[in-house]
């Protein structure tokens, strides 16, 4: 119930405060598993993903946010999955996302792993690529444009009145032989291709 009430209100709020425009929402599969892969440069990005995607999506959330007494329950209801920064915990989080997709759900992941300090795309990690080849689910590239100018990691509060555009690209599938699913070079190649697709959307600029 919280999700159904919050998302429509969030869309109205983001359109009012940040002149939010979403382009390509028809590229999100209406049913079945999928992995939305987005750039990450702002505190706004997880909230923008939730309101831009036309169905419920699950995403990773730092344990510091997930365990806050007030914010924690809220983000959990919106589909947040707790993640720690150490390697074993990250593997557990990826396994959780795989189970979520096994149930036919949609996930959001940021291949860069953390917010960009300058708004430019960073080198990706291989978590998204691993999820793609392990699950067989389509990857949907997404670019958030303008969020860094609204709320970069260096600011404590956002600037309102700025334009934000979310561009969503066409789904793409990545396949590897079973014995290559954990191959670092192959996963890196896929990760770079995902980032190239995000960059191509980003280069289209504001709607």
N, CA, C and O of each residue as an XYZ file, in Angstrom:
828
protein
N       0.825     -1.207      0.000
C       0.000      0.000      0.000
C       0.860      1.259      0.000
O       0.548      2.231     -0.687
N       1.959      1.237      0.783
C       2.835      2.413      0.826
C       3.381      2.725     -0.559
O       3.454      3.890     -0.951
N       3.769      1.679     -1.311
C       4.322      1.882     -2.653
C       3.276      2.532     -3.557
O       3.575      3.499     -4.258
N       2.055      2.006     -3.543
C       1.003      2.519     -4.417
C       0.649      3.967     -4.099
O       0.248      4.715     -4.990
N       0.791      4.367     -2.846
C       0.491      5.742     -2.466
C       1.666      6.682     -2.746
O       1.470      7.829     -3.149
N       2.864      6.196     -2.533
C       4.041      7.055     -2.607
C       4.441      7.394     -4.033
O       4.801      8.538     -4.310
N       4.387      6.427     -4.947
C       4.926      6.631     -6.289
C       4.166      7.708     -7.066
O       4.810      8.594     -7.627
N       2.827      7.677     -7.129
C       2.139      8.767     -7.846
C       2.436     10.140     -7.247
O       2.610     11.117     -7.976
N       2.494     10.212     -5.908
C       2.821     11.488     -5.268
C       4.243     11.913     -5.601
O       4.510     13.097     -5.809
N       5.160     10.943     -5.653
C       6.545     11.249     -5.998
C       6.682     11.777     -7.408
O       7.477     12.683     -7.657
N       5.917     11.222     -8.337
C       5.973     11.709     -9.724
C       5.528     13.159     -9.819
O       6.145     13.970    -10.510
N       4.460     13.467     -9.122
C       3.972     14.850     -9.126
C       5.006     15.782     -8.510
O       5.255     16.872     -9.026
N       5.606     15.350     -7.411
C       6.592     16.170     -6.711
C       7.827     16.414     -7.574
O       8.319     17.540     -7.645
N       8.328     15.375     -8.227
C       9.536     15.533     -9.038
C       9.275     16.370    -10.282
O      10.154     17.105    -10.732
N       8.087     16.267    -10.834
C       7.761     17.126    -11.976
C       7.695     18.590    -11.551
O       8.074     19.483    -12.308
N       7.214     18.826    -10.344
C       7.106     20.199     -9.858
C       8.463     20.775     -9.464
O       8.767     21.920     -9.795
N       9.270     20.001     -8.769
C      10.535     20.514     -8.239
C      11.668     20.481     -9.259
O      12.529     21.362     -9.257
N      11.675     19.471    -10.132
C      12.816     19.279    -11.027
C      12.412     19.189    -12.493
O      13.226     18.825    -13.342
N      11.158     19.519    -12.793
C      10.675     19.491    -14.186
C      11.013     18.157    -14.841
O      11.460     18.112    -15.987
N      10.795     17.076    -14.105
C      11.169     15.737    -14.551
C      10.450     15.333    -15.831
O       9.233     15.474    -15.950
N      11.232     14.826    -16.790
C      10.681     14.223    -17.998
C      11.283     12.826    -18.156
O      12.481     12.625    -17.958
N      10.439     11.881    -18.513
C      10.875     10.497    -18.708
C      10.669     10.137    -20.177
O       9.571     10.281    -20.714
N      11.730      9.669    -20.812
C      11.684      9.299    -22.227
C      12.022      7.812    -22.351
O      13.061      7.371    -21.860
N      11.156      7.040    -23.001
C      11.452      5.637    -23.249
C      10.895      4.671    -22.228
O      11.352      3.530    -22.158
N       9.921      5.089    -21.431
C       9.366      4.189    -20.416
C       8.749      2.936    -21.037
O       8.597      1.917    -20.363
N       8.391      3.013    -22.334
C       7.829      1.842    -23.013
C       8.858      0.730    -23.183
O       8.496     -0.401    -23.507
N      10.141      1.038    -22.967
C      11.189      0.026    -23.084
C      11.304     -0.847    -21.840
O      12.020     -1.848    -21.856
N      10.619     -0.490    -20.775
C      10.608     -1.331    -19.571
C       9.645     -2.490    -19.792
O       8.464     -2.255    -20.045
N      10.115     -3.742    -19.703
C       9.190     -4.877    -19.843
C       8.077     -4.795    -18.801
O       8.339     -4.544    -17.625
N       6.866     -5.001    -19.227
C       5.728     -4.894    -18.300
C       5.618     -6.093    -17.374
O       4.994     -6.021    -16.316
N       6.226     -7.186    -17.780
C       6.178     -8.404    -16.977
C       7.530     -9.104    -17.043
O       8.308     -8.888    -17.972
N       7.796     -9.934    -16.057
C       9.002    -10.738    -16.067
C      10.214    -10.000    -15.523
O      10.151     -8.798    -15.264
N      11.319    -10.719    -15.350
C      12.518    -10.131    -14.759
C      13.221     -9.176    -15.710
O      13.054     -9.255    -16.927
N      14.001     -8.281    -15.144
C      14.791     -7.343    -15.919
C      15.752     -6.606    -15.008
O      15.551     -6.543    -13.795
N      16.813     -6.042    -15.609
C      17.823     -5.314    -14.847
C      17.956     -3.921    -15.450
O      18.467     -3.772    -16.561
N      17.510     -2.919    -14.741
C      17.687     -1.540    -15.178
C      19.059     -1.070    -14.703
O      19.331     -1.056    -13.503
N      19.924     -0.684    -15.642
C      21.277     -0.249    -15.312
C      21.394      1.249    -15.593
O      21.191      1.695    -16.723
N      21.720      2.012    -14.565
C      21.728      3.469    -14.680
C      23.054      4.063    -14.224
O      23.798      3.453    -13.456
N      23.331      5.266    -14.714
C      24.439      6.047    -14.149
C      24.063      6.494    -12.743
O      22.892      6.472    -12.365
N      25.065      6.897    -11.976
C      24.816      7.263    -10.573
C      25.694      8.452    -10.213
O      26.906      8.312    -10.051
N      25.073      9.629    -10.087
C      25.856     10.832     -9.816
C      25.204     11.734     -8.780
O      25.709     12.824     -8.514
N      24.089     11.301     -8.188
C      23.331     12.196     -7.321
C      22.585     11.415     -6.253
O      22.268     10.238     -6.423
N      22.310     12.104     -5.140
C      21.440     11.529     -4.117
C      20.044     11.257     -4.667
O      19.321     10.415     -4.134
N      19.662     11.961     -5.724
C      18.321     11.834     -6.281
C      18.124     10.557     -7.086
O      16.986     10.133     -7.289
N      19.202      9.936     -7.548
C      19.086      8.850     -8.520
C      18.158      7.714     -8.095
O      17.299      7.327     -8.888
N      18.282      7.156     -6.885
C      17.371      6.062     -6.517
C      15.907      6.490     -6.515
O      15.039      5.717     -6.922
N      15.624      7.705     -6.064
C      14.246      8.189     -6.062
C      13.742      8.422     -7.472
O      12.585      8.131     -7.778
N      14.609      8.951     -8.343
C      14.238      9.167     -9.738
C      13.937      7.845    -10.428
O      12.990      7.753    -11.208
N      14.736      6.824    -10.147
C      14.494      5.515    -10.752
C      13.127      4.974    -10.349
O      12.395      4.436    -11.180
N      12.789      5.120     -9.075
C      11.506      4.598     -8.582
C      10.328      5.271     -9.275
O       9.368      4.599     -9.652
N      10.388      6.590     -9.446
C       9.249      7.293    -10.038
C       9.255      7.222    -11.563
O       8.205      7.399    -12.180
N      10.409      6.969    -12.191
C      10.483      6.941    -13.650
C      10.068      5.588    -14.221
O       9.549      5.515    -15.335
N      10.293      4.532    -13.470
C      10.011      3.183    -13.963
C       8.546      2.851    -13.712
O       8.069      3.018    -12.590
N       7.821      2.387    -14.724
C       6.378      2.195    -14.598
C       5.931      0.908    -13.909
O       4.783      0.495    -14.068
N       6.804      0.280    -13.161
C       6.429     -0.879    -12.338
C       7.397     -0.949    -11.170
O       8.456     -0.321    -11.194
N       7.036     -1.706    -10.158
C       7.888     -1.767     -8.974
C       9.235     -2.385     -9.319
O       9.304     -3.373    -10.051
N      10.309     -1.797     -8.788
C      11.660     -2.286     -9.023
C      12.411     -2.333     -7.701
O      12.230     -1.472     -6.840
N      13.242     -3.332     -7.554
C      14.048     -3.509     -6.348
C      15.469     -3.006     -6.607
O      15.987     -3.143     -7.715
N      16.092     -2.427     -5.590
C      17.432     -1.869     -5.771
C      18.259     -2.065     -4.519
O      17.726     -2.328     -3.441
N      19.576     -1.932     -4.670
C      20.497     -2.060     -3.547
C      20.563     -0.756     -2.768
O      20.539      0.329     -3.350
N      20.645     -0.868     -1.469
C      20.749      0.310     -0.603
C      21.846      0.077      0.420
O      21.938     -1.004      1.002
N      22.675      1.083      0.640
C      23.739      0.972      1.643
C      23.144      0.670      3.012
O      22.067      1.157      3.356
N      23.855     -0.135      3.783
C      23.314     -0.553      5.072
C      23.089      0.637      6.005
O      22.231      0.586      6.886
N      23.877      1.727      5.806
C      23.711      2.900      6.662
C      22.325      3.520      6.481
O      21.732      4.026      7.433
N      21.813      3.473      5.237
C      20.471      3.986      4.967
C      19.423      2.956      5.367
O      18.412      3.288      5.987
N      19.674      1.719      5.009
C      18.703      0.638      5.218
C      18.367      0.467      6.696
O      17.246      0.087      7.035
N      19.330      0.745      7.582
C      19.137      0.486      9.009
C      18.747      1.724      9.811
O      18.616      1.654     11.033
N      18.563      2.845      9.138
C      18.102      4.029      9.858
C      16.683      3.801     10.375
O      15.846      3.266      9.648
N      16.394      4.204     11.637
C      15.091      3.887     12.234
C      13.904      4.512     11.511
O      12.816      3.937     11.511
N      14.091      5.689     10.890
C      12.979      6.342     10.207
C      12.997      6.066      8.704
O      11.983      5.671      8.130
N      14.157      6.278      8.067
C      14.250      6.118      6.624
C      14.286      4.651      6.204
O      13.792      4.293      5.135
N      14.870      3.807      7.049
C      15.027      2.397      6.712
C      13.731      1.687      6.337
O      13.649      1.105      5.255
N      12.708      1.717      7.205
C      11.446      1.049      6.851
C      10.829      1.598      5.570
O      10.201      0.858      4.814
N      11.007      2.905      5.324
C      10.445      3.535      4.132
C      11.086      2.972      2.864
O      10.383      2.580      1.932
N      12.435      2.933      2.827
C      13.107      2.455      1.621
C      12.898      0.954      1.436
O      12.891      0.470      0.304
N      12.727      0.213      2.528
C      12.451     -1.218      2.395
C      11.114     -1.444      1.703
O      10.994     -2.326      0.853
N      10.113     -0.654      2.063
C       8.801     -0.773      1.416
C       8.871     -0.409     -0.062
O       8.068     -0.897     -0.857
N       9.821      0.440     -0.436
C       9.962      0.847     -1.834
C      10.858     -0.098     -2.630
O      11.136      0.156     -3.802
N      11.311     -1.181     -2.006
C      12.058     -2.195     -2.740
C      13.552     -2.194     -2.527
O      14.278     -2.787     -3.325
N      14.049     -1.543     -1.470
C      15.490     -1.502     -1.222
C      15.983     -2.830     -0.653
O      15.304     -3.464      0.156
N      17.172     -3.239     -1.088
C      17.835     -4.437     -0.604
C      19.151     -4.009      0.025
O      19.949     -3.328     -0.618
N      19.387     -4.393      1.255
C      20.576     -3.938      1.981
C      21.856     -4.504      1.367
O      21.907     -5.674      0.987
N      22.891     -3.661      1.275
C      24.185     -4.101      0.777
C      25.293     -3.477      1.618
O      25.225     -2.308      1.997
N      26.305     -4.275      1.898
C      27.494     -3.782      2.588
C      28.591     -3.598      1.549
O      28.462     -4.060      0.416
N      29.667     -2.926      1.932
C      30.728     -2.640      0.971
C      31.784     -3.737      0.926
O      32.620     -3.730      0.022
N      31.778     -4.691      1.876
C      32.777     -5.746      1.813
C      32.322     -6.829      0.835
O      31.127     -6.997      0.594
N      33.279     -7.554      0.281
C      33.016     -8.481     -0.809
C      31.987     -9.565     -0.471
O      31.080     -9.788     -1.273
N      32.080    -10.252      0.682
C      31.075    -11.291      0.964
C      29.648    -10.748      1.002
O      28.720    -11.390      0.510
N      29.480     -9.566      1.586
C      28.144     -8.986      1.667
C      27.626     -8.605      0.288
O      26.433     -8.746      0.018
N      28.512     -8.120     -0.596
C      28.098     -7.781     -1.949
C      27.647     -9.024     -2.699
O      26.667     -8.973     -3.443
N      28.341    -10.129     -2.519
C      27.932    -11.377     -3.157
C      26.566    -11.815     -2.651
O      25.741    -12.305     -3.422
N      26.329    -11.643     -1.373
C      25.025    -11.992     -0.801
C      23.925    -11.109     -1.383
O      22.822    -11.583     -1.652
N      24.227     -9.814     -1.579
C      23.239     -8.903     -2.155
C      22.913     -9.295     -3.592
O      21.749     -9.267     -3.991
N      23.931     -9.661     -4.372
C      23.700    -10.093     -5.746
C      22.866    -11.374     -5.771
O      21.989    -11.533     -6.621
N      23.141    -12.280     -4.840
C      22.345    -13.506     -4.761
C      20.886    -13.182     -4.432
O      19.971    -13.830     -4.940
N      20.676    -12.177     -3.583
C      19.313    -11.755     -3.251
C      18.605    -11.207     -4.480
O      17.437    -11.519     -4.712
N      19.299    -10.392     -5.269
C      18.698     -9.846     -6.482
C      18.375    -10.956     -7.488
O      17.363    -10.883     -8.184
N      19.219    -11.971     -7.568
C      18.928    -13.097     -8.451
C      17.650    -13.809     -8.014
O      16.836    -14.198     -8.850
N      17.477    -13.978     -6.708
C      16.253    -14.622     -6.211
C      15.026    -13.757     -6.517
O      13.962    -14.271     -6.861
N      15.192    -12.446     -6.387
C      14.090    -11.526     -6.692
C      13.693    -11.644     -8.162
O      12.507    -11.649     -8.491
N      14.697    -11.740     -9.052
C      14.394    -11.865    -10.477
C      13.826    -13.241    -10.814
O      13.027    -13.373    -11.741
N      14.232    -14.257    -10.072
C      13.655    -15.585    -10.272
C      12.144    -15.567    -10.062
O      11.417    -16.385    -10.626
N      11.684    -14.626     -9.244
C      10.242    -14.475     -8.999
C       9.572    -13.563    -10.032
O       8.395    -13.225     -9.898
N      10.332    -13.166    -11.065
C       9.759    -12.371    -12.136
C       9.771    -10.879    -11.900
O       9.004    -10.148    -12.526
N      10.634    -10.410    -11.001
C      10.648     -8.994    -10.652
C      11.760     -8.228    -11.364
O      12.675     -8.808    -11.949
N      11.645     -6.908    -11.291
C      12.580     -5.985    -11.919
C      13.550     -5.438    -10.874
O      13.155     -5.146     -9.746
N      14.822     -5.301    -11.256
C      15.837     -4.753    -10.353
C      16.508     -3.538    -10.988
O      16.596     -3.425    -12.211
N      16.976     -2.638    -10.135
C      17.772     -1.486    -10.568
C      19.161     -1.619     -9.966
O      19.304     -1.874     -8.771
N      20.186     -1.445    -10.796
C      21.546     -1.513    -10.275
C      22.382     -0.428    -10.952
O      22.132     -0.058    -12.100
N      23.367      0.067    -10.227
C      24.255      1.110    -10.730
C      25.626      0.481    -10.980
O      26.364      0.230    -10.027
N      25.978      0.222    -12.235
C      27.234     -0.473    -12.531
C      28.470      0.201    -11.957
O      29.472     -0.464    -11.693
N      28.411      1.520    -11.759
C      29.566      2.235    -11.212
C      29.793      1.916     -9.736
O      30.906      2.067     -9.232
N      28.750      1.478     -9.048
C      28.886      1.054     -7.665
C      28.735      2.152     -6.637
O      28.355      1.877     -5.498
N      29.021      3.382     -7.004
C      28.903      4.505     -6.073
C      28.680      5.781     -6.881
O      28.861      5.791     -8.098
N      28.287      6.853     -6.199
C      28.014      8.099     -6.908
C      29.290      8.706     -7.488
O      30.343      8.719     -6.851
N      29.163      9.203     -8.704
C      30.275      9.893     -9.350
C      30.576     11.198     -8.607
O      29.647     11.929     -8.265
N      31.851     11.507     -8.350
C      32.192     12.743     -7.654
C      32.100     13.991     -8.533
O      32.059     15.109     -8.020
N      32.066     13.801     -9.869
C      32.083     14.954    -10.770
C      30.983     14.927    -11.831
O      30.946     15.792    -12.706
N      30.093     13.947    -11.758
C      29.002     13.865    -12.718
C      29.317     13.065    -13.965
O      28.420     12.760    -14.752
N      30.589     12.720    -14.154
C      30.982     11.940    -15.331
C      30.912     10.443    -15.010
O      31.035     10.035    -13.855
N      30.714      9.644    -16.049
C      30.637      8.203    -15.854
C      31.967      7.663    -15.343
O      33.037      8.083    -15.783
N      31.878      6.736    -14.415
C      33.060      6.104    -13.860
C      33.249      4.714    -14.464
O      32.388      4.213    -15.187
N      34.372      4.113    -14.159
C      34.630      2.741    -14.593
C      33.639      1.805    -13.918
O      33.466      1.873    -12.701
N      32.981      0.929    -14.680
C      31.976      0.056    -14.065
C      32.597     -1.113    -13.311
O      33.720     -1.536    -13.583
N      31.829     -1.614    -12.362
C      32.154     -2.894    -11.746
C      31.365     -3.972    -12.487
O      30.570     -3.663    -13.374
N      31.582     -5.216    -12.128
C      31.011     -6.304    -12.917
C      29.738     -6.912    -12.337
O      29.264     -7.936    -12.830
N      29.178     -6.296    -11.296
C      27.981     -6.864    -10.676
C      26.798     -6.946    -11.620
O      26.114     -7.968    -11.670
N      26.549     -5.885    -12.368
C      25.413     -5.871    -13.295
C      25.599     -6.908    -14.397
O      24.654     -7.608    -14.761
N      26.819     -7.008    -14.928
C      27.098     -7.983    -15.977
C      26.889     -9.400    -15.460
O      26.322    -10.241    -16.158
N      27.339     -9.664    -14.254
C      27.155    -10.993    -13.659
C      25.676    -11.315    -13.520
O      25.245    -12.418    -13.854
N      24.892    -10.353    -13.024
C      23.450    -10.571    -12.890
C      22.815    -10.872    -14.241
O      21.938    -11.730    -14.344
N      23.261    -10.162    -15.277
C      22.671    -10.328    -16.606
C      22.906    -11.729    -17.156
O      21.972    -12.378    -17.629
N      24.151    -12.196    -17.096
C      24.448    -13.508    -17.689
C      23.956    -14.643    -16.797
O      23.596    -15.709    -17.297
N      23.937    -14.429    -15.492
C      23.487    -15.478    -14.575
C      21.975    -15.660    -14.634
O      21.479    -16.786    -14.585
N      21.243    -14.555    -14.739
C      19.781    -14.614    -14.730
C      19.183    -14.832    -16.118
O      18.095    -15.394    -16.242
N      19.887    -14.389    -17.163
C      19.323    -14.415    -18.499
C      18.304    -13.328    -18.745
O      17.663    -13.304    -19.795
N      18.142    -12.418    -17.780
C      17.157    -11.338    -17.894
C      17.688    -10.221    -18.776
O      18.902    -10.041    -18.877
N      16.800     -9.464    -19.417
C      17.261     -8.345    -20.246
C      17.820     -7.214    -19.401
O      17.358     -6.966    -18.288
N      18.822     -6.530    -19.945
C      19.366     -5.317    -19.340
C      18.714     -4.120    -20.031
O      18.696     -4.037    -21.259
N      18.185     -3.205    -19.240
C      17.577     -1.992    -19.781
C      18.450     -0.806    -19.367
O      18.440     -0.429    -18.195
N      19.204     -0.207    -20.292
C      20.056      0.929    -19.923
C      19.214      2.168    -19.622
O      18.184      2.404    -20.252
N      19.668      2.943    -18.659
C      18.952      4.164    -18.281
C      19.963      5.256    -17.953
O      20.966      5.000    -17.287
N      19.699      6.463    -18.418
C      20.564      7.607    -18.126
C      19.756      8.687    -17.428
O      18.711      9.114    -17.919
N      20.249      9.120    -16.284
C      19.657     10.243    -15.557
C      20.484     11.484    -15.879
O      21.683     11.525    -15.604
N      19.854     12.474    -16.452
C      20.552     13.671    -16.946
C      20.062     14.890    -16.179
O      18.865     15.177    -16.153
N      20.984     15.601    -15.560
C      20.639     16.808    -14.819
C      20.590     16.630    -13.316
O      20.526     17.618    -12.584
N      20.618     15.402    -12.841
C      20.517     15.170    -11.399
C      21.767     15.654    -10.664
O      21.683     16.133     -9.532
N      22.926     15.527    -11.315
C      24.156     15.982    -10.657
C      24.092     17.477    -10.372
O      24.520     17.930     -9.311
N      23.554     18.245    -11.326
C      23.447     19.687    -11.128
C      22.447     20.017    -10.011
O      22.556     21.052     -9.354
N      21.479     19.125     -9.810
C      20.489     19.354     -8.753
C      21.031     19.009     -7.364
O      20.853     19.758     -6.404
N      21.701     17.843     -7.285
C      22.108     17.400     -5.949
C      23.342     16.512     -6.026
O      23.229     15.293     -5.898
N      24.526     17.104     -6.235
C      25.761     16.322     -6.223
C      26.104     15.899     -4.806
O      25.531     16.400     -3.838
N      27.024     14.992     -4.697
C      27.374     14.454     -3.381
C      28.022     15.508     -2.482
O      28.103     15.316     -1.268
N      28.485     16.621     -3.064
C      29.132     17.659     -2.257
C      28.130     18.586     -1.564
O      28.507     19.343     -0.669
N      26.862     18.533     -1.969
C      25.837     19.421     -1.398
C      24.989     18.680     -0.367
O      24.742     17.480     -0.494
N      24.547     19.418      0.661
C      23.700     18.820      1.690
C      22.224     18.871      1.323
O      21.446     18.019      1.753
N      21.833     19.868      0.527
C      20.440     19.982      0.114
C      20.375     20.187     -1.400
O      21.314     20.733     -1.979
N      19.293     19.764     -2.053
C      19.224     19.882     -3.511
C      18.871     21.286     -3.975
O      18.284     22.075     -3.234
N      19.241     21.582     -5.215
C      18.758     22.775     -5.900
C      17.451     22.411     -6.600
O      17.401     21.422     -7.331
N      16.425     23.173     -6.395
C      15.159     22.907     -7.075
C      15.043     23.832     -8.289
O      15.764     24.822     -8.402
N      14.124     23.490     -9.190
C      13.931     24.292    -10.386
C      14.816     23.891    -11.544
O      14.683     24.436    -12.639
N      15.730     22.938    -11.322
C      16.591     22.443    -12.402
C      15.825     21.399    -13.223
O      14.886     20.775    -12.728
N      16.233     21.222    -14.463
C      15.613     20.221    -15.329
C      16.307     18.869    -15.153
O      17.535     18.786    -15.139
N      15.507     17.822    -15.019
C      16.031     16.457    -14.963
C      15.301     15.614    -16.005
O      14.073     15.636    -16.089
N      16.068     14.878    -16.791
C      15.507     13.959    -17.779
C      15.999     12.550    -17.486
O      17.182     12.345    -17.211
N      15.102     11.588    -17.545
C      15.461     10.175    -17.447
C      15.200      9.540    -18.806
O      14.065      9.517    -19.282
N      16.264      9.023    -19.431
C      16.133      8.343    -20.723
C      16.328      6.842    -20.529
O      17.302      6.404    -19.916
N      15.396      6.070    -21.054
C      15.424      4.617    -20.904
C      15.582      3.991    -22.281
O      14.798      4.261    -23.190
N      16.605      3.149    -22.427
C      16.904      2.543    -23.722
C      16.244      1.196    -23.921
O      15.558      0.685    -23.036
N      16.459      0.632    -25.086
C      15.870     -0.658    -25.435
C      16.586     -1.782    -24.684
O      17.790     -1.703    -24.436
N      15.838     -2.827    -24.325
C      16.451     -3.970    -23.615
C      17.469     -4.686    -24.493
O      17.346     -4.718    -25.718
N      18.469     -5.255    -23.846
C      19.479     -6.047    -24.542
C      19.799     -7.273    -23.693
O      19.832     -7.198    -22.465
N      20.033     -8.398    -24.355
C      20.374     -9.631    -23.653
C      21.862     -9.919    -23.807
O      22.455     -9.658    -24.853
N      22.455    -10.464    -22.741
C      23.858    -10.865    -22.766
C      23.935    -12.348    -22.419
O      23.413    -12.780    -21.391
N      24.583    -13.116    -23.274
C      24.702    -14.554    -23.069
C      26.170    -14.962    -22.986
O      27.012    -14.438    -23.715
N      26.461    -15.891    -22.101
C      27.774    -16.516    -22.031
C      27.582    -18.005    -21.796
O      26.606    -18.403    -21.159
N      28.495    -18.841    -22.297
C      28.434    -20.261    -21.950
C      28.516    -20.434    -20.435
O      29.108    -19.609    -19.739
N      27.928    -21.492    -19.942
C      27.877    -21.715    -18.488
C      29.253    -21.653    -17.845
O      29.405    -21.123    -16.744
N      30.253    -22.193    -18.527
C      31.601    -22.216    -17.943
C      32.303    -20.862    -18.023
O      33.420    -20.716    -17.526
N      31.650    -19.854    -18.655
C      32.246    -18.526    -18.777
C      31.531    -17.467    -17.939
O      31.901    -16.294    -17.975
N      30.501    -17.879    -17.178
C      29.692    -16.910    -16.433
C      30.532    -16.082    -15.468
O      30.247    -14.904    -15.255
N      31.559    -16.684    -14.885
C      32.404    -15.955    -13.943
C      33.682    -15.417    -14.548
O      34.554    -14.948    -13.816
N      33.821    -15.471    -15.869
C      35.050    -15.026    -16.526
C      35.182    -13.512    -16.432
O      34.332    -12.773    -16.929
N      36.255    -13.057    -15.788
C      36.414    -11.626    -15.527
C      36.489    -10.807    -16.818
O      35.870     -9.747    -16.914
N      37.229    -11.283    -17.789
C      37.387    -10.531    -19.035
C      36.055    -10.399    -19.769
O      35.731     -9.327    -20.281
N      35.284    -11.482    -19.820
C      33.987    -11.436    -20.502
C      33.012    -10.520    -19.770
O      32.269     -9.767    -20.398
N      33.019    -10.589    -18.439
C      32.131     -9.725    -17.657
C      32.524     -8.259    -17.817
O      31.663     -7.381    -17.881
N      33.825     -8.004    -17.879
C      34.283     -6.625    -18.089
C      33.844     -6.113    -19.453
O      33.447     -4.955    -19.587
N      33.915     -6.967    -20.455
C      33.466     -6.568    -21.801
C      31.975     -6.208    -21.775
O      31.565     -5.209    -22.366
N      31.180     -7.012    -21.098
C      29.742     -6.739    -20.999
C      29.496     -5.463    -20.201
O      28.657     -4.644    -20.576
N      30.224     -5.296    -19.104
C      30.078     -4.088    -18.279
C      30.356     -2.836    -19.099
O      29.628     -1.848    -19.004
N      31.406     -2.881    -19.901
C      31.753     -1.725    -20.731
C      30.682     -1.459    -21.792
O      30.398     -0.306    -22.119
N      30.094     -2.526    -22.324
C      29.032     -2.345    -23.314
C      27.803     -1.700    -22.666
O      27.165     -0.830    -23.260
N      27.482     -2.128    -21.460
C      26.357     -1.518    -20.739
C      26.611     -0.030    -20.528
O      25.719      0.793    -20.738
N      27.829      0.313    -20.111
C      28.150      1.716    -19.875
C      28.123      2.517    -21.178
O      27.731      3.684    -21.180
N      28.534      1.898    -22.281
C      28.470      2.593    -23.575
C      27.025      2.921    -23.931
O      26.749      3.981    -24.494
N      26.111      2.024    -23.608
C      24.690      2.262    -23.894
C      24.136      3.371    -22.998
O      23.335      4.193    -23.443
N      24.560      3.389    -21.752
C      24.158      4.475    -20.850
C      24.709      5.801    -21.363
O      24.006      6.812    -21.364
N      25.962      5.796    -21.796
C      26.603      7.014    -22.302
C      25.883      7.529    -23.551
O      25.704      8.736    -23.713
N      25.473      6.618    -24.429
C      24.763      7.029    -25.641
C      23.446      7.715    -25.299
O      23.066      8.687    -25.952
N      22.752      7.219    -24.288
C      21.517      7.869    -23.841
C      21.822      9.223    -23.211
O      21.117     10.203    -23.450
N      22.874      9.266    -22.409
C      23.283     10.501    -21.746
C      23.624     11.577    -22.776
O      23.302     12.750    -22.586
N      24.270     11.176    -23.853
C      24.696     12.128    -24.886
C      23.529     12.766    -25.630
O      23.695     13.795    -26.285
N      22.349     12.156    -25.529
C      21.162     12.742    -26.167
C      20.668     13.987    -25.430
O      19.900     14.777    -25.977
N      21.117     14.152    -24.188
C      20.810     15.367    -23.439
C      19.381     15.445    -22.923
O      18.637     14.464    -22.932
N      19.031     16.617    -22.482
C      17.713     16.859    -21.898
C      16.614     16.734    -22.946
O      16.810     17.057    -24.117
N      15.464     16.264    -22.505
C      14.304     16.181    -23.402
C      13.653     17.541    -23.541
O      12.660     17.680    -24.255
